[in-house]
């Protein structure tokens, strides 16, 4: 005779809450977490493993979420820790960040030849081509960044989180986030400039001290959004060009967060959570 049938497992109230909460997070944040993982890991297989690990951790740790932070920020902090652990296990990247003085635009002799929009839209195809080149250059440059710079940059520029939320996700001070993101932005700008069409750079209108103050004001404004509090008429042509390059690099970062999560990855995550529930 067959043995007794084991009773079906009944989920506890905590299990149901965790499962439903993570399912909502997967629906709302899954595509961006997948895009984030692709940029952080550099290859699809590692990115899929990382995304599955992130949502499994979210399910396991849901009981620790107290509702004091935004659930998305909490999820991104899990993703950031997962990425940092993976990069360190693989030895990270050997590249060192250049000194700040090497990232400044003072000695450059060329600027990006970004066409101005025209009424008939003639410049649109050229701008689209430049944007594609910029995105490719920025993506490649991101993969060369050391982990302490790569992770905060991606959280800030790809996911467009406020500086304070990035600091909370990484457990570092907002000023540290700003310093790292500013240096990374300047490096991305240089990398992008090497790939897009160029023209001769005009001479600066101000001395270096004024230019440095304007550049700092621009980077601070980028932390808050994409505006700039100083009128364009105050800027010289060279400053306007450099700031347009920074905007293009930032826009290229933001576009990388767009996309969808493959259905196969979504199924794998839900199946992993189901197995976790059964085996727990």
C-alpha positions as a Markdown table, in Angstrom:
| # | Residue | x | y | z |
|---|---|---|---|---|
| 1 | Unk | 0.0 | 0.0 | 0.0 |
| 2 | Unk | 1.2 | 3.5 | -0.7 |
| 3 | Unk | 2.5 | 5.5 | 2.2 |
| 4 | Unk | 0.6 | 8.4 | 3.7 |
| 5 | Unk | 0.5 | 11.5 | 1.5 |
| 6 | Unk | 2.4 | 14.5 | 3.0 |
| 7 | Unk | 0.1 | 17.4 | 3.7 |
| 8 | Unk | 0.4 | 20.3 | 1.3 |
| 9 | Unk | 2.6 | 23.1 | 2.7 |
| 10 | Unk | 0.5 | 26.1 | 3.8 |
| 11 | Unk | 2.2 | 29.4 | 3.4 |
| 12 | Unk | 2.3 | 31.6 | 6.5 |
| 13 | Unk | 1.0 | 35.1 | 6.5 |
| 14 | Unk | 4.6 | 36.3 | 6.4 |
| 15 | Unk | 5.3 | 34.2 | 3.3 |
| 16 | Unk | 2.3 | 35.5 | 1.5 |
| 17 | Unk | 3.2 | 39.1 | 2.3 |
| 18 | Unk | 6.8 | 38.6 | 1.2 |
| 19 | Unk | 5.8 | 36.8 | -2.0 |
| 20 | Unk | 3.3 | 39.5 | -3.0 |
| 21 | Unk | 5.6 | 42.3 | -2.1 |
| 22 | Unk | 8.5 | 40.9 | -4.1 |
| 23 | Unk | 6.2 | 40.2 | -7.1 |
| 24 | Unk | 5.2 | 43.9 | -7.1 |
| 25 | Unk | 8.9 | 44.9 | -6.9 |
| 26 | Unk | 9.7 | 42.5 | -9.8 |
| 27 | Unk | 6.9 | 44.1 | -11.9 |
| 28 | Unk | 7.8 | 47.7 | -11.1 |
| 29 | Unk | 11.6 | 47.6 | -10.8 |
| 30 | Unk | 12.6 | 44.4 | -12.6 |
| 31 | Unk | 13.4 | 45.9 | -16.0 |
| 32 | Unk | 15.6 | 48.6 | -14.5 |
| 33 | Unk | 17.3 | 46.2 | -12.2 |
| 34 | Unk | 18.1 | 44.0 | -15.2 |
| 35 | Unk | 19.4 | 47.0 | -17.1 |
| 36 | Unk | 21.4 | 47.9 | -14.1 |
| 37 | Unk | 22.9 | 44.4 | -13.8 |
| 38 | Unk | 23.9 | 44.4 | -17.5 |
| 39 | Unk | 25.9 | 47.6 | -17.0 |
| 40 | Unk | 27.4 | 46.5 | -13.7 |
| 41 | Unk | 28.3 | 43.0 | -14.7 |
| 42 | Unk | 29.2 | 43.5 | -18.3 |
| 43 | Unk | 27.8 | 40.3 | -19.6 |
| 44 | Unk | 24.3 | 38.8 | -19.8 |
| 45 | Unk | 24.9 | 35.5 | -18.0 |
| 46 | Unk | 26.3 | 37.3 | -14.9 |
| 47 | Unk | 23.5 | 39.9 | -15.1 |
| 48 | Unk | 20.8 | 37.2 | -15.1 |
| 49 | Unk | 22.4 | 35.5 | -12.1 |
| 50 | Unk | 22.7 | 38.8 | -10.3 |
| 51 | Unk | 19.1 | 39.8 | -10.9 |
| 52 | Unk | 17.9 | 36.4 | -9.6 |
| 53 | Unk | 20.1 | 36.7 | -6.6 |
| 54 | Unk | 18.7 | 40.3 | -5.9 |
| 55 | Unk | 15.1 | 39.2 | -5.9 |
| 56 | Unk | 15.8 | 36.0 | -3.9 |
| 57 | Unk | 17.5 | 38.1 | -1.3 |
| 58 | Unk | 14.6 | 40.6 | -1.3 |
| 59 | Unk | 12.2 | 37.6 | -0.6 |
| 60 | Unk | 14.4 | 36.2 | 2.1 |
| 61 | Unk | 15.0 | 39.6 | 3.8 |
| 62 | Unk | 11.5 | 41.1 | 3.4 |
| 63 | Unk | 10.9 | 40.7 | 7.1 |
| 64 | Unk | 13.8 | 43.1 | 7.7 |
| 65 | Unk | 12.2 | 45.9 | 5.6 |
| 66 | Unk | 10.6 | 48.4 | 8.1 |
| 67 | Unk | 9.0 | 50.7 | 5.6 |
| 68 | Unk | 11.3 | 53.6 | 6.6 |
| 69 | Unk | 12.8 | 53.8 | 3.1 |
| 70 | Unk | 11.3 | 53.6 | -0.4 |
| 71 | Unk | 11.0 | 49.9 | -1.3 |
| 72 | Unk | 12.8 | 50.6 | -4.6 |
| 73 | Unk | 15.8 | 52.2 | -2.8 |
| 74 | Unk | 15.9 | 49.2 | -0.5 |
| 75 | Unk | 15.9 | 46.9 | -3.5 |
| 76 | Unk | 18.7 | 48.9 | -5.2 |
| 77 | Unk | 20.8 | 48.7 | -2.1 |
| 78 | Unk | 20.5 | 44.9 | -2.3 |
| 79 | Unk | 21.5 | 45.1 | -6.0 |
| 80 | Unk | 24.5 | 47.4 | -5.2 |
| 81 | Unk | 25.8 | 45.0 | -2.5 |
| 82 | Unk | 25.3 | 42.0 | -4.8 |
| 83 | Unk | 27.3 | 43.8 | -7.5 |
| 84 | Unk | 30.1 | 44.9 | -5.2 |
| 85 | Unk | 30.4 | 41.3 | -3.9 |
| 86 | Unk | 30.6 | 39.9 | -7.4 |
| 87 | Unk | 33.1 | 42.4 | -8.6 |
| 88 | Unk | 35.3 | 41.8 | -5.6 |
| 89 | Unk | 35.1 | 38.0 | -6.0 |
| 90 | Unk | 36.3 | 38.5 | -9.6 |
| 91 | Unk | 39.1 | 40.9 | -8.6 |
| 92 | Unk | 37.3 | 44.0 | -9.8 |
| 93 | Unk | 39.0 | 46.0 | -12.5 |
| 94 | Unk | 42.7 | 46.8 | -12.4 |
| 95 | Unk | 42.2 | 50.3 | -13.8 |
| 96 | Unk | 42.8 | 53.2 | -11.5 |
| 97 | Unk | 40.8 | 56.4 | -11.8 |
| 98 | Unk | 42.8 | 59.2 | -13.4 |
| 99 | Unk | 43.6 | 62.2 | -11.1 |
| 100 | Unk | 41.1 | 65.0 | -11.2 |
| 101 | Unk | 43.6 | 67.3 | -13.0 |
| 102 | Unk | 43.7 | 64.8 | -15.9 |
| 103 | Unk | 39.9 | 64.9 | -16.3 |
| 104 | Unk | 39.6 | 68.7 | -16.5 |
| 105 | Unk | 39.0 | 70.1 | -20.0 |
| 106 | Unk | 41.5 | 73.0 | -19.7 |
| 107 | Unk | 44.1 | 71.7 | -22.2 |
| 108 | Unk | 41.8 | 70.1 | -24.7 |
| 109 | Unk | 42.0 | 71.4 | -28.2 |
| 110 | Unk | 38.7 | 70.0 | -29.5 |
| 111 | Unk | 35.1 | 69.8 | -28.5 |
| 112 | Unk | 32.2 | 67.6 | -29.7 |
| 113 | Unk | 30.6 | 68.7 | -32.9 |
| 114 | Unk | 27.1 | 68.5 | -31.7 |
| 115 | Unk | 24.8 | 70.1 | -34.3 |
| 116 | Unk | 22.2 | 72.7 | -33.3 |
| 117 | Unk | 18.6 | 71.8 | -34.1 |
| 118 | Unk | 17.2 | 73.4 | -37.2 |
| 119 | Unk | 13.7 | 74.2 | -38.2 |
| 120 | Unk | 13.6 | 71.5 | -40.9 |
| 121 | Unk | 15.0 | 68.9 | -38.7 |
| 122 | Unk | 18.1 | 68.5 | -41.0 |
| 123 | Unk | 20.4 | 67.8 | -38.0 |
| 124 | Unk | 18.2 | 65.1 | -36.5 |
| 125 | Unk | 19.9 | 62.1 | -38.2 |
| 126 | Unk | 23.3 | 63.4 | -37.4 |
| 127 | Unk | 22.3 | 63.9 | -33.7 |
| 128 | Unk | 20.9 | 60.4 | -33.6 |
| 129 | Unk | 24.2 | 59.0 | -34.9 |
| 130 | Unk | 26.2 | 61.0 | -32.4 |
| 131 | Unk | 23.9 | 59.8 | -29.6 |
| 132 | Unk | 24.5 | 56.2 | -30.6 |
| 133 | Unk | 28.2 | 56.7 | -30.6 |
| 134 | Unk | 28.0 | 58.5 | -27.3 |
| 135 | Unk | 26.0 | 55.6 | -25.7 |
| 136 | Unk | 28.5 | 53.0 | -26.9 |
| 137 | Unk | 31.4 | 55.0 | -25.6 |
| 138 | Unk | 29.8 | 55.6 | -22.3 |
| 139 | Unk | 28.9 | 52.0 | -21.8 |
| 140 | Unk | 32.4 | 50.9 | -22.5 |
| 141 | Unk | 33.8 | 53.5 | -20.2 |
| 142 | Unk | 31.5 | 52.5 | -17.3 |
| 143 | Unk | 32.8 | 49.0 | -17.5 |
| 144 | Unk | 36.4 | 50.3 | -16.9 |
| 145 | Unk | 35.4 | 52.2 | -13.7 |
| 146 | Unk | 36.6 | 50.8 | -10.4 |
| 147 | Unk | 33.7 | 49.5 | -8.2 |
| 148 | Unk | 33.6 | 52.5 | -5.8 |
| 149 | Unk | 33.0 | 54.8 | -8.7 |
| 150 | Unk | 30.9 | 52.5 | -11.0 |
| 151 | Unk | 28.2 | 51.6 | -8.6 |
| 152 | Unk | 27.3 | 55.1 | -7.3 |
| 153 | Unk | 27.5 | 56.5 | -10.9 |
| 154 | Unk | 25.0 | 53.9 | -12.2 |
| 155 | Unk | 22.6 | 54.4 | -9.3 |
| 156 | Unk | 22.7 | 58.2 | -9.8 |
| 157 | Unk | 22.8 | 58.5 | -13.6 |
| 158 | Unk | 21.1 | 55.3 | -14.9 |
| 159 | Unk | 18.4 | 55.0 | -12.2 |
| 160 | Unk | 18.4 | 58.8 | -11.5 |
| 161 | Unk | 18.2 | 58.4 | -7.8 |
| 162 | Unk | 18.8 | 61.4 | -5.6 |
| 163 | Unk | 22.3 | 61.7 | -4.1 |
| 164 | Unk | 20.9 | 61.1 | -0.6 |
| 165 | Unk | 19.2 | 57.8 | -1.8 |
| 166 | Unk | 22.4 | 56.6 | -3.4 |
| 167 | Unk | 24.3 | 57.3 | -0.2 |
| 168 | Unk | 21.6 | 55.4 | 1.8 |
| 169 | Unk | 21.7 | 52.5 | -0.6 |
| 170 | Unk | 25.5 | 52.2 | -0.4 |
| 171 | Unk | 25.8 | 53.3 | 3.3 |
| 172 | Unk | 28.2 | 56.1 | 2.4 |
| 173 | Unk | 28.0 | 59.9 | 3.0 |
| 174 | Unk | 26.2 | 62.0 | 0.3 |
| 175 | Unk | 29.4 | 64.1 | -0.1 |
| 176 | Unk | 31.3 | 61.0 | -0.9 |
| 177 | Unk | 28.7 | 60.0 | -3.5 |
| 178 | Unk | 29.0 | 63.5 | -5.1 |
| 179 | Unk | 32.8 | 63.4 | -5.2 |
| 180 | Unk | 32.8 | 59.9 | -6.9 |
| 181 | Unk | 30.0 | 60.7 | -9.3 |
| 182 | Unk | 31.6 | 64.0 | -10.4 |
| 183 | Unk | 34.9 | 62.3 | -11.2 |
| 184 | Unk | 33.1 | 59.5 | -13.0 |
| 185 | Unk | 31.1 | 62.0 | -15.1 |
| 186 | Unk | 34.3 | 63.8 | -16.2 |
| 187 | Unk | 35.8 | 60.5 | -17.3 |
| 188 | Unk | 32.7 | 59.4 | -19.2 |
| 189 | Unk | 32.8 | 62.8 | -21.0 |
| 190 | Unk | 36.4 | 62.3 | -22.1 |
| 191 | Unk | 35.7 | 58.7 | -23.3 |
| 192 | Unk | 32.7 | 59.9 | -25.2 |
| 193 | Unk | 34.6 | 62.8 | -26.8 |
| 194 | Unk | 37.1 | 60.4 | -28.3 |
| 195 | Unk | 34.3 | 58.6 | -30.2 |
| 196 | Unk | 32.1 | 61.4 | -31.6 |
| 197 | Unk | 32.8 | 64.0 | -34.3 |
| 198 | Unk | 34.9 | 66.9 | -33.1 |
| 199 | Unk | 35.8 | 70.5 | -34.0 |
| 200 | Unk | 38.4 | 72.9 | -32.8 |
| 201 | Unk | 37.7 | 74.2 | -29.3 |
| 202 | Unk | 37.3 | 77.9 | -28.9 |
| 203 | Unk | 39.4 | 79.8 | -26.4 |
| 204 | Unk | 37.9 | 80.2 | -23.0 |
| 205 | Unk | 36.6 | 83.7 | -22.1 |
| 206 | Unk | 37.4 | 83.4 | -18.4 |
| 207 | Unk | 40.5 | 82.5 | -16.4 |
| 208 | Unk | 40.8 | 78.9 | -15.0 |
| 209 | Unk | 39.4 | 79.8 | -11.5 |
| 210 | Unk | 36.1 | 81.1 | -13.0 |
| 211 | Unk | 35.9 | 78.1 | -15.3 |
| 212 | Unk | 36.4 | 75.8 | -12.4 |
| 213 | Unk | 33.6 | 77.5 | -10.4 |
| 214 | Unk | 31.3 | 77.2 | -13.4 |
| 215 | Unk | 32.1 | 73.5 | -13.9 |
| 216 | Unk | 31.5 | 72.8 | -10.2 |
| 217 | Unk | 28.1 | 74.6 | -10.4 |
| 218 | Unk | 27.3 | 72.6 | -13.5 |
| 219 | Unk | 28.1 | 69.2 | -11.8 |
| 220 | Unk | 26.1 | 70.3 | -8.7 |
| 221 | Unk | 23.2 | 71.1 | -10.9 |
| 222 | Unk | 23.4 | 67.7 | -12.6 |
| 223 | Unk | 23.1 | 66.2 | -9.1 |
| 224 | Unk | 19.8 | 67.8 | -8.7 |
| 225 | Unk | 18.4 | 67.2 | -12.2 |
| 226 | Unk | 19.4 | 68.4 | -15.6 |
| 227 | Unk | 18.9 | 72.2 | -15.4 |
| 228 | Unk | 21.6 | 74.8 | -14.8 |
| 229 | Unk | 21.0 | 77.9 | -12.7 |
| 230 | Unk | 23.3 | 80.2 | -14.6 |
| 231 | Unk | 22.1 | 81.8 | -17.9 |
| 232 | Unk | 23.7 | 80.7 | -21.1 |
| 233 | Unk | 24.6 | 84.3 | -21.9 |
| 234 | Unk | 27.0 | 84.2 | -19.0 |
| 235 | Unk | 28.9 | 81.2 | -20.4 |
| 236 | Unk | 31.5 | 81.4 | -23.0 |
| 237 | Unk | 31.3 | 79.2 | -26.1 |
| 238 | Unk | 33.8 | 76.7 | -24.7 |
| 239 | Unk | 31.9 | 76.3 | -21.4 |
| 240 | Unk | 28.7 | 75.8 | -23.3 |
| 241 | Unk | 30.3 | 73.1 | -25.4 |
| 242 | Unk | 31.8 | 71.3 | -22.3 |
| 243 | Unk | 28.4 | 71.4 | -20.5 |
| 244 | Unk | 26.6 | 70.1 | -23.6 |
| 245 | Unk | 29.1 | 67.1 | -23.6 |
| 246 | Unk | 28.4 | 66.4 | -20.0 |
| 247 | Unk | 24.6 | 66.5 | -20.7 |
| 248 | Unk | 25.0 | 64.1 | -23.6 |
| 249 | Unk | 27.0 | 61.7 | -21.5 |
| 250 | Unk | 24.3 | 61.9 | -18.7 |
| 251 | Unk | 21.5 | 61.4 | -21.2 |
| 252 | Unk | 23.4 | 58.3 | -22.6 |
| 253 | Unk | 23.5 | 56.9 | -19.1 |
| 254 | Unk | 19.8 | 57.5 | -18.5 |
| 255 | Unk | 18.9 | 55.8 | -21.7 |
| 256 | Unk | 20.7 | 52.6 | -20.6 |
| 257 | Unk | 18.1 | 52.1 | -17.9 |
| 258 | Unk | 15.4 | 51.7 | -20.6 |
| 259 | Unk | 14.4 | 48.3 | -21.7 |
| 260 | Unk | 12.5 | 45.3 | -20.5 |
| 261 | Unk | 13.2 | 42.1 | -18.6 |
| 262 | Unk | 13.2 | 39.0 | -20.7 |
| 263 | Unk | 10.3 | 36.7 | -19.9 |
| 264 | Unk | 12.8 | 33.8 | -19.3 |
| 265 | Unk | 14.5 | 35.8 | -16.5 |
| 266 | Unk | 11.2 | 36.7 | -14.9 |
| 267 | Unk | 10.1 | 33.0 | -14.9 |
| 268 | Unk | 13.5 | 32.0 | -13.5 |
| 269 | Unk | 13.1 | 34.5 | -10.6 |
| 270 | Unk | 9.5 | 33.4 | -9.8 |
| 271 | Unk | 10.5 | 29.7 | -9.9 |
| 272 | Unk | 13.5 | 30.3 | -7.6 |
| 273 | Unk | 11.2 | 32.0 | -5.1 |
| 274 | Unk | 8.7 | 29.1 | -5.4 |
| 275 | Unk | 11.5 | 26.6 | -4.7 |
| 276 | Unk | 12.7 | 28.8 | -1.8 |
| 277 | Unk | 9.2 | 28.7 | -0.3 |
| 278 | Unk | 8.9 | 24.9 | -0.7 |
| 279 | Unk | 12.3 | 24.2 | 0.8 |
| 280 | Unk | 12.1 | 26.6 | 3.7 |
